C-alpha cells in the first residue's frame, strides 16, 4: 500500500508537478483473478448505448460459418476486432476526473484492484442486413395452394419469426420489411412465399374479376372480391394478393378497397413470359407482353429494371430474364457475376443490379468507381471489370 510520500517521490522522478494534477491518487494493483480471456469490450455509438439503457436488447447473430453481426431492433452492424497499443483496464467503481472534483470527501489515495484487461475491443460498423438467405429458406417450401399443401409431408421446412431471427443476420424490422418486399405472408403461424405460378393464378382471378365488373384499377372493393373469389381460393390468399399488388384504402363509409399497382402487375406478367425462354426477340416480346396484361394497362421497358436485361447490340435486339435477387450478396462477387454476363455495361444498365449494394449515403457512381473501370466507347461511358474475369 503506497503512502503519500511514495506517491510524491514517484511524481518527482516522473518530473510531474503535483499542483497540475488532481489531489486524489489511484493506486492500482492486479486482482489474482484478473484475466484478459474473461473480458470483452464492445464500443457502442450513443444511440446503441441509449437503447441498452432503455432496457432494449442487442443480439449477436450468425452461424458457425458466418461472420458475426450485431443487431438492434432496426439496424445491423458488422463486428470487427480493433487492436490497441494501450492496455485497457477494467476497474470497478472507477471515478472519472469530473466525479473526483465533485466529491471532495474522497481520500487522497484510492487503492483499487484491476478486475481485467484487454489489448483489443469489438468495433461496430453499420452494414447492410444479410437478407438473401431469407428468400432461400422460404423457397425451400413455397406455398402452392390448399390442395397441394395437403399432399406435402408434415416435416417440410417452415419458419416462424423466431426461427428467422435465429437464422438471418438482420434486425427484426429489417426482416419484416424484406418479408413485405418478397410478398411473404403468414400462414398458420409460419412465414411462407407463394410459388410463382400460384401467385399468378391468384392475380389472374383478381384481374379477370376487375375486367368482368368493369371496375377501375384504382378502386377494387375488397368485400366483393372475397365474395366472388372466395369459392375458388382461400379468402386470406385473395386479400394477400390484393395487398401484394395494390394499396389498401378506406372510403368515407368505411368500405375497404384497393388501388392496384399497374407497374407491379406488368412486371409480374413479364416475368411469367420470360421465365420459360432463354432469350426473347425484343420487339416480339413487347408485343406479346402488351397483349398479355389486362386491358387498360400500358407496358414500359422501365418496368423491367432488376428483372430483365436488354441486348441492344444483337440483331435482332433481344431480352432475357436476369433477376437481381438471383445475384450474389457480396459486392465483389456481384460485380464478378455481372461482368461475366456482359463485359461492358452502361451505368443505366448496371444500376438496377447494384443499387441494393449501396451502403448508407453511398451512390451507384461511388460503387462503380470502387469496383469497375470506366472508358468511353462510341461516345458512351461504359464500365468493365478492374480484374480479369
Secondary structure as UniProt FT lines:
FT   HELIX           4..13
FT   TURN            14..15
FT   HELIX           18..20
FT   STRAND          25..35
FT   TURN            37..38
FT   HELIX           46..53
FT   TURN            54..55
FT   STRAND          59..61
FT   TURN            64..65
FT   STRAND          69..71
FT   STRAND          76..90
FT   TURN            92..93
FT   HELIX           97..102
FT   TURN            104..105
FT   STRAND          109..126
FT   HELIX           132..138
FT   HELIX           139..141
FT   HELIX           146..151
FT   TURN            154..155
FT   HELIX           161..167
FT   HELIX           172..181
FT   TURN            182..183
FT   STRAND          185..187
FT   TURN            188..189
FT   STRAND          190..192
FT   HELIX           196..213
FT   TURN            217..218
FT   STRAND          220..221
FT   HELIX           222..229
FT   TURN            230..232
FT   HELIX           235..245
FT   STRAND          246..250
FT   TURN            252..253
FT   STRAND          256..260
FT   HELIX           262..274
FT   TURN            275..276
FT   STRAND          280..281
FT   HELIX           282..292
FT   TURN            295..296
FT   HELIX           301..304
FT   TURN            305..307
FT   STRAND          308..311
FT   STRAND          318..321
FT   HELIX           324..326
FT   HELIX           331..341
FT   HELIX           347..354
FT   HELIX           355..357
FT   TURN            360..361
FT   HELIX           364..371
FT   STRAND          372..377
FT   TURN            378..379
FT   STRAND          380..385
//
